[in-house]
Protein backbone atom coordinates (compact mmCIF):
# COMPACT_ATOMS: atom_id res chain seq x y z
CA UNK A 1 0.00 0.00 0.00
CA UNK A 2 1.51 3.32 -1.04
CA UNK A 3 0.48 6.88 -0.46
CA UNK A 4 -0.11 9.04 2.61
CA UNK A 5 -0.75 6.83 5.64
CA UNK A 6 -2.59 9.61 7.48
CA UNK A 7 -5.09 10.22 4.70
CA UNK A 8 -7.11 7.12 5.53
CA UNK A 9 -7.29 7.97 9.23
CA UNK A 10 -8.41 11.57 8.76
CA UNK A 11 -5.87 12.83 11.34
CA UNK A 12 -3.82 14.93 8.96
CA UNK A 13 -3.32 18.53 10.08
CA UNK A 14 -4.49 18.13 13.68
CA UNK A 15 -4.73 21.61 15.21
CA UNK A 16 -3.44 22.48 18.70
CA UNK A 17 -4.22 21.25 21.29
CA UNK A 18 -2.66 18.04 19.95
CA UNK A 19 -4.60 14.84 20.16
CA UNK A 20 -3.06 11.68 21.50
CA UNK A 21 -4.40 8.17 21.12
CA UNK A 22 -7.97 7.75 22.34
CA UNK A 23 -8.83 11.45 22.07
CA UNK A 24 -6.68 12.85 24.91
CA UNK A 25 -5.99 16.53 24.32
CA UNK A 26 -2.81 18.33 25.33
CA UNK A 27 -2.87 22.03 26.01
CA UNK A 28 0.75 23.11 26.35
CA UNK A 29 -0.09 26.27 28.31
CA UNK A 30 -2.41 24.37 30.62
CA UNK A 31 0.17 21.65 31.25
CA UNK A 32 2.89 24.24 31.90
CA UNK A 33 0.65 26.20 34.27
CA UNK A 34 -0.42 23.05 36.10
CA UNK A 35 3.11 21.74 36.52
CA UNK A 36 4.35 25.19 37.54
CA UNK A 37 1.55 25.43 40.09
CA UNK A 38 2.40 22.02 41.54
CA UNK A 39 6.10 22.86 41.88
CA UNK A 40 5.32 26.26 43.39
CA UNK A 41 2.90 24.63 45.85
CA UNK A 42 5.68 22.35 47.08
CA UNK A 43 8.15 25.23 47.30
CA UNK A 44 5.60 27.35 49.19
CA UNK A 45 4.96 24.52 51.65
CA UNK A 46 8.71 24.18 52.27
CA UNK A 47 9.09 27.96 52.60
CA UNK A 48 6.37 28.09 55.24
CA UNK A 49 7.89 25.17 57.14
CA UNK A 50 11.33 26.83 57.10
CA UNK A 51 9.81 30.09 58.30
CA UNK A 52 8.05 28.36 61.21
CA UNK A 53 11.23 26.52 62.16
CA UNK A 54 13.22 29.77 62.06
CA UNK A 55 10.66 31.46 64.31
CA UNK A 56 10.83 28.58 66.79
CA UNK A 57 14.62 28.80 66.88
CA UNK A 58 14.47 32.57 67.37
CA UNK A 59 11.98 32.17 70.21
CA UNK A 60 14.25 29.58 71.84
CA UNK A 61 17.27 31.87 71.53
CA UNK A 62 19.21 29.36 69.39
CA UNK A 63 20.30 31.92 66.78
CA UNK A 64 22.70 34.83 66.82
CA UNK A 65 21.62 38.26 65.59
CA UNK A 66 23.63 37.68 62.39
CA UNK A 67 21.91 34.36 61.75
CA UNK A 68 18.52 35.96 62.32
CA UNK A 69 19.37 38.70 59.80
CA UNK A 70 20.51 36.15 57.19
CA UNK A 71 17.42 34.00 57.65
CA UNK A 72 15.16 37.04 57.38
CA UNK A 73 16.88 38.26 54.21
CA UNK A 74 16.77 34.78 52.68
CA UNK A 75 13.07 34.29 53.43
CA UNK A 76 12.22 37.73 52.02
CA UNK A 77 14.20 36.99 48.83
CA UNK A 78 12.43 33.64 48.48
CA UNK A 79 9.07 35.35 48.92
CA UNK A 80 9.93 37.82 46.15
CA UNK A 81 10.99 34.99 43.84
CA UNK A 82 7.76 33.13 44.58
CA UNK A 83 5.76 36.24 43.69
CA UNK A 84 7.62 36.57 40.37
CA UNK A 85 7.13 32.90 39.53
CA UNK A 86 3.42 33.01 40.42
CA UNK A 87 3.03 36.02 38.11
CA UNK A 88 4.95 34.22 35.35
CA UNK A 89 2.54 31.28 35.50
CA UNK A 90 -0.52 33.49 36.04
CA UNK A 91 -1.26 32.08 39.49
CA UNK A 92 -2.70 33.76 42.56
CA UNK A 93 -1.45 32.79 46.05
CA UNK A 94 -4.68 30.86 46.69
CA UNK A 95 -4.04 28.79 43.55
CA UNK A 96 -1.13 27.14 45.36
CA UNK A 97 -3.31 25.74 48.11
CA UNK A 98 -4.52 22.18 47.60
CA UNK A 99 -7.80 20.97 49.07
CA UNK A 100 -7.06 17.74 50.94
CA UNK A 101 -10.72 16.91 51.46
CA UNK A 102 -11.50 16.00 55.07
CA UNK A 103 -7.99 17.06 56.12
CA UNK A 104 -8.64 20.62 54.94
CA UNK A 105 -6.30 22.82 52.91
CA UNK A 106 -2.61 21.97 52.52
CA UNK A 107 -1.42 25.49 53.35
CA UNK A 108 -2.77 27.68 56.14
CA UNK A 109 -4.90 30.51 54.80
Backbone as CSV, one residue per row, in Angstrom:
resi,resn,N_x,N_y,N_z,CA_x,CA_y,CA_z,C_x,C_y,C_z
1,UNK,0.855,-1.162,0.000,0.000,0.000,0.000,0.896,1.217,0.000
2,UNK,0.722,2.108,-0.936,1.509,3.322,-1.036,0.624,4.513,-0.827
3,UNK,1.253,5.667,-0.650,0.479,6.884,-0.463,0.627,7.399,0.949
4,UNK,-0.165,8.392,1.302,-0.109,9.040,2.613,-0.863,8.182,3.628
5,UNK,-0.137,7.700,4.635,-0.748,6.827,5.640,-1.802,7.556,6.454
6,UNK,-1.652,8.861,6.661,-2.594,9.607,7.479,-3.879,9.943,6.757
7,UNK,-3.900,9.836,5.443,-5.086,10.218,4.696,-6.273,9.313,5.026
8,UNK,-6.011,8.038,5.245,-7.106,7.118,5.527,-7.689,7.361,6.916
9,UNK,-6.832,7.775,7.866,-7.285,7.968,9.234,-7.956,9.293,9.470
10,UNK,-7.786,10.272,8.601,-8.409,11.567,8.760,-7.749,12.442,9.823
11,UNK,-6.547,12.078,10.289,-5.873,12.828,11.344,-4.811,13.775,10.815
12,UNK,-4.820,14.041,9.538,-3.822,14.931,8.959,-4.140,16.371,9.336
13,UNK,-3.132,17.124,9.756,-3.321,18.532,10.083,-4.075,18.759,11.378
14,UNK,-3.803,17.985,12.390,-4.492,18.132,13.679,-4.093,19.462,14.305
15,UNK,-5.049,20.322,14.603,-4.732,21.614,15.212,-4.394,21.457,16.690
16,UNK,-3.709,22.466,17.250,-3.445,22.479,18.700,-4.755,22.697,19.417
17,UNK,-5.057,22.189,20.566,-4.217,21.254,21.287,-4.100,19.923,20.561
18,UNK,-2.920,19.291,20.663,-2.656,18.039,19.954,-3.469,16.910,20.562
19,UNK,-3.848,16.013,19.705,-4.605,14.842,20.165,-3.654,13.656,20.246
20,UNK,-3.782,12.928,21.336,-3.060,11.679,21.503,-4.030,10.542,21.211
21,UNK,-3.543,9.338,21.325,-4.396,8.172,21.120,-5.606,8.261,22.047
22,UNK,-6.720,7.801,21.578,-7.969,7.749,22.339,-8.516,9.124,22.693
23,UNK,-8.196,10.152,21.926,-8.830,11.450,22.073,-8.346,12.323,23.215
24,UNK,-7.208,12.015,23.840,-6.675,12.855,24.906,-6.119,14.127,24.278
25,UNK,-6.475,15.266,24.850,-5.988,16.535,24.316,-4.908,17.115,25.222
26,UNK,-3.878,17.652,24.592,-2.807,18.326,25.327,-2.890,19.813,25.060
27,UNK,-2.923,20.583,26.100,-2.872,22.030,26.009,-1.567,22.454,26.660
28,UNK,-0.589,22.821,25.846,0.755,23.110,26.350,0.726,24.153,27.458
29,UNK,-0.033,25.223,27.280,-0.094,26.265,28.311,-0.724,25.736,29.593
30,UNK,-1.753,24.939,29.453,-2.410,24.370,30.623,-1.496,23.406,31.372
31,UNK,-0.766,22.585,30.635,0.166,21.645,31.253,1.279,22.410,31.964
32,UNK,1.816,23.431,31.301,2.892,24.239,31.898,2.402,24.939,33.162
33,UNK,1.215,25.497,33.102,0.647,26.198,34.266,0.385,25.220,35.403
34,UNK,-0.143,24.054,35.079,-0.425,23.049,36.096,0.839,22.529,36.767
35,UNK,1.850,22.224,35.968,3.105,21.740,36.521,3.792,22.834,37.330
36,UNK,3.775,24.063,36.805,4.352,25.193,37.536,3.642,25.396,38.862
37,UNK,2.320,25.280,38.854,1.552,25.430,40.090,1.881,24.351,41.106
38,UNK,2.056,23.115,40.638,2.398,22.018,41.538,3.772,22.236,42.175
39,UNK,4.753,22.611,41.363,6.097,22.860,41.884,6.079,24.031,42.861
40,UNK,5.386,25.097,42.510,5.318,26.258,43.395,4.578,25.934,44.694
41,UNK,3.594,25.054,44.636,2.896,24.632,45.852,3.867,23.930,46.799
42,UNK,4.694,23.054,46.260,5.679,22.347,47.084,6.698,23.322,47.655
43,UNK,7.182,24.243,46.826,8.150,25.231,47.299,7.525,26.114,48.380
44,UNK,6.277,26.515,48.202,5.600,27.353,49.192,5.427,26.601,50.507
45,UNK,5.082,25.327,50.435,4.964,24.522,51.647,6.302,24.470,52.382
46,UNK,7.378,24.219,51.658,8.709,24.180,52.273,9.107,25.541,52.835
47,UNK,8.769,26.609,52.119,9.091,27.963,52.602,8.390,28.237,53.931
48,UNK,7.120,27.869,54.006,6.374,28.094,55.242,6.917,27.251,56.391
49,UNK,7.306,26.019,56.105,7.890,25.170,57.143,9.220,25.740,57.641
50,UNK,10.048,26.225,56.711,11.329,26.828,57.105,11.102,28.084,57.935
51,UNK,10.114,28.868,57.561,9.812,30.087,58.303,9.367,29.758,59.733
52,UNK,8.504,28.759,59.873,8.052,28.361,61.213,9.206,27.839,62.061
53,UNK,10.081,27.049,61.430,11.233,26.517,62.162,12.154,27.651,62.594
54,UNK,12.372,28.622,61.711,13.222,29.766,62.058,12.621,30.546,63.228
55,UNK,11.310,30.747,63.206,10.659,31.461,64.307,10.783,30.702,65.622
56,UNK,10.657,29.378,65.578,10.834,28.576,66.791,12.249,28.732,67.346
57,UNK,13.223,28.684,66.437,14.621,28.796,66.879,14.916,30.190,67.428
58,UNK,14.301,31.204,66.849,14.469,32.571,67.365,13.861,32.667,68.763
59,UNK,12.650,32.139,68.913,11.981,32.170,70.215,12.768,31.418,71.284
60,UNK,13.459,30.365,70.889,14.245,29.577,71.838,15.618,30.199,72.120
61,UNK,15.979,31.222,71.346,17.273,31.866,71.535,18.433,31.076,70.955
62,UNK,18.172,30.199,69.985,19.210,29.357,69.387,20.050,30.071,68.330
63,UNK,19.640,31.247,67.891,20.302,31.919,66.777,20.949,33.227,67.217
64,UNK,22.060,33.538,66.570,22.700,34.829,66.821,21.960,35.893,66.027
65,UNK,22.238,37.154,66.332,21.616,38.256,65.586,21.973,38.178,64.106
66,UNK,23.202,37.800,63.794,23.632,37.683,62.391,22.856,36.577,61.679
67,UNK,22.670,35.456,62.346,21.908,34.356,61.746,20.455,34.758,61.517
68,UNK,19.896,35.490,62.465,18.519,35.960,62.323,18.403,36.889,61.115
69,UNK,19.364,37.777,60.945,19.365,38.698,59.795,19.461,37.925,58.488
70,UNK,20.343,36.938,58.424,20.513,36.153,57.195,19.255,35.362,56.866
71,UNK,18.661,34.763,57.881,17.422,33.998,57.649,16.314,34.926,57.161
72,UNK,16.180,36.081,57.792,15.155,37.039,57.380,15.341,37.487,55.940
73,UNK,16.591,37.815,55.585,16.877,38.255,54.214,16.608,37.136,53.214
74,UNK,16.980,35.921,53.573,16.770,34.775,52.682,15.283,34.503,52.476
75,UNK,14.515,34.539,53.554,13.070,34.295,53.432,12.371,35.397,52.636
76,UNK,12.811,36.636,52.802,12.220,37.728,52.021,12.559,37.577,50.540
77,UNK,13.803,37.185,50.231,14.202,36.985,48.833,13.406,35.838,48.216
78,UNK,13.217,34.770,48.969,12.434,33.643,48.478,10.985,34.049,48.226
79,UNK,10.430,34.865,49.106,9.069,35.348,48.923,8.951,36.180,47.649
80,UNK,9.937,37.017,47.378,9.934,37.825,46.149,10.016,36.933,44.912
81,UNK,10.873,35.913,44.974,10.990,34.990,43.844,9.681,34.231,43.621
82,UNK,9.036,33.831,44.697,7.758,33.129,44.582,6.714,34.028,43.918
83,UNK,6.700,35.300,44.296,5.757,36.242,43.686,6.018,36.352,42.187
84,UNK,7.279,36.474,41.804,7.624,36.569,40.375,7.214,35.308,39.617
85,UNK,7.478,34.149,40.194,7.130,32.903,39.525,5.616,32.713,39.432
86,UNK,4.892,33.086,40.485,3.425,33.012,40.421,2.911,33.891,39.292
87,UNK,3.457,35.108,39.184,3.028,36.018,38.112,3.375,35.443,36.749
88,UNK,4.534,34.820,36.624,4.949,34.217,35.352,3.936,33.156,34.897
89,UNK,3.481,32.341,35.834,2.538,31.277,35.499,1.092,31.721,35.591
90,UNK,0.846,32.984,35.950,-0.516,33.490,36.038,-1.296,32.888,37.195
91,UNK,-0.634,32.706,38.325,-1.256,32.084,39.489,-1.401,33.079,40.626
92,UNK,-2.483,32.970,41.352,-2.695,33.763,42.564,-2.207,32.928,43.754
93,UNK,-1.910,33.564,44.893,-1.447,32.794,46.054,-2.414,31.658,46.440
94,UNK,-3.712,31.903,46.335,-4.676,30.864,46.695,-4.677,29.689,45.722
95,UNK,-4.138,29.882,44.516,-4.041,28.793,43.545,-3.041,27.723,43.989
96,UNK,-2.147,28.085,44.910,-1.128,27.140,45.359,-1.612,26.247,46.496
97,UNK,-2.805,26.514,46.993,-3.314,25.739,48.108,-4.140,24.567,47.587
98,UNK,-3.798,23.373,48.023,-4.518,22.179,47.600,-5.564,21.814,48.647
99,UNK,-6.739,21.426,48.180,-7.797,20.969,49.075,-7.575,19.483,49.328
100,UNK,-7.322,19.133,50.572,-7.058,17.741,50.936,-8.304,17.044,51.473
101,UNK,-9.460,17.531,51.059,-10.724,16.914,51.463,-10.969,17.047,52.951
102,UNK,-11.191,15.932,53.630,-11.503,16.000,55.067,-10.349,16.546,55.912
103,UNK,-9.140,16.528,55.380,-7.990,17.061,56.116,-7.935,18.580,56.048
104,UNK,-8.654,19.167,55.108,-8.640,20.621,54.938,-7.586,21.040,53.926
105,UNK,-7.267,22.329,53.893,-6.296,22.820,52.912,-4.867,22.431,53.301
106,UNK,-4.010,22.309,52.291,-2.607,21.974,52.518,-1.880,23.091,53.250
107,UNK,-2.103,24.332,52.782,-1.422,25.493,53.347,-2.386,26.276,54.221
108,UNK,-1.896,26.832,55.335,-2.771,27.682,56.138,-3.189,28.907,55.326
109,UNK,-4.392,29.367,55.577,-4.897,30.512,54.799,-4.351,31.812,55.293
